[in-house]
Amino acid sequence: MARRTIAERLAQIEAQKKTLQARLGQQERAHDTRRKVLLGALVLQRLEAGHDPAFTQRLADWLRRELPGFLTREADRALFADLIGAPGGDGAVAVQAPGTDATVPSRDLDPVA
């Protein structure tokens, strides 16, 4: 069996390094995506079933202020229309207090700074 030269071995190591770097990049992107999904799930859960109406209202107000500037694609805005209001609408978000059937447009409530 012929022994490989140092140059061949270095080339093989470089190829392995590139493969491992690509795998690491994929793993980091997967972790980043997972964190975003979990954080989004938490926010949505707090909006839907929050046990602290004042916090739920502050969160809804914050999202109503921040999301329109953050979302750049119309398709993304459509996904969050229930939180930021329909395009061309008044931007109100209906927030339901936990344990009630009443909804209050968030624009009618004082935002908490």
Secondary structure as the mmCIF struct_conf table of DSSP 4:
data_model
#
loop_
_struct_conf.conf_type_id
_struct_conf.id
_struct_conf.beg_label_comp_id
_struct_conf.beg_label_asym_id
_struct_conf.beg_label_seq_id
_struct_conf.end_label_comp_id
_struct_conf.end_label_asym_id
_struct_conf.end_label_seq_id
HELX_LH_PP_P HELX_LH_PP_P1 ALA A 2 THR A 5
HELX_RH_AL_P HELX_RH_AL_P1 ILE A 6 ALA A 49
BEND BEND1 HIS A 51 HIS A 51
HELX_RH_AL_P HELX_RH_AL_P2 PRO A 53 PHE A 70
BEND BEND2 ARG A 73 ARG A 73
HELX_RH_AL_P HELX_RH_AL_P3 GLU A 74 LEU A 79
TURN_TY1_P TURN_TY1_P1 PHE A 80 PHE A 80
HELX_RH_AL_P HELX_RH_AL_P4 ALA A 81 ILE A 84
TURN_TY1_P TURN_TY1_P2 PRO A 87 GLY A 88
BEND BEND3 GLY A 89 GLY A 89
STRN STRN1 ALA A 94 GLN A 96
HELX_LH_PP_P HELX_LH_PP_P2 ALA A 97 ALA A 97
TURN_TY1_P TURN_TY1_P3 PRO A 98 GLY A 99
BEND BEND4 ASP A 101 ASP A 101
STRN STRN2 THR A 103 PRO A 105
HELX_RH_3T_P HELX_RH_3T_P1 SER A 106 ASP A 108
BEND BEND5 LEU A 109 LEU A 109
HELX_LH_PP_P HELX_LH_PP_P3 ASP A 110 VAL A 112
#
